[in-house]
């Protein structure tokens, strides 16, 4: 594998890891607050449909992004009401929202556009276009570092750079702010937080809404940057892979970034069978390469990466003692 091929593979890794990273960070906020959210997939799917449809009609990708976030937050609010206010089963609520999103998005897209559950292709101002970073063209002739900067670091949409900035922001919020301290505490011992006079329900609703925002950005990225419009089941299990990455990272933001890049690398390999066959010197079935990210997901969930201990109060509704 030559250097240019490696750069192309790394470029694809970053693009494919971005929705995983945003969804993983979304789950991080929710689960750190004690609310398990298996419905990341459904929120991303709804956001992708809303952003793709609204961007097509309005011609503005920013309006589409806001629509995607709004759609995701509606689903997040439903999950929050179910899990926090009515103290329902969080896993069942998440699964139900995934099934609802799967059918609802296709129904709405088919009703609006009559194209088999897809939106028409979007282009121009209705999409997030790649950005050339400063000096990208000037340094491209510099050996090794120049092509790396131009091909891998530069040339992504603004949401890609935002996703990696959110990693640093999440670390700062969780470990350097009062809100982050309370958020982590409510996932471990909500009774102690309540005793301190802080609203457990308020913190958990705040975390769930942040989850909705990040899933909204992830879905919008898929429909308006990674692809040119919404397609049926376009998330393709990325919400579940993000959950596996979260477990792999043991609910830590920086580790979550590396875990998502690893999953993204496997997805990039699946799109480049020629690279894998060139390295392995054997013909590998395409179906096997396509299954690699999901095989890794199963291995992570099966516990091959070591013991991962979730927040102690995770999945348990809080009932205030009288």
ABEGO torsion letter per residue (X at the ends): XBAAAAAAAAAAAAAAAAAAAAAAAAAAAAAAAGBBBAAAAAAAAAAAAAAAAAAAAAGBAAAAAAAAAAAAAAAAAAAAAAAAAAGBBAAAAAAAAAAAAAAAAAAAAAAAAGAGGBBBBBBEAABBBBBBBBGAAAAAABBGAAAAAAAAABGBBAAAAAAAAAAAAAAAAAAABAAAAAAAAAAABAAAAAAAGBBAAAAAAAAAAAAAAAAAAAAAAAAAAABBEBBBGAAGGAAAAAAAAAAAAGGBAAAAAAAAAAAAAAAAAAABAAAAAAAAGBBBBAAAAAAAAAAAAAAAAAGAAEBBBBBAABGBBBBBBX
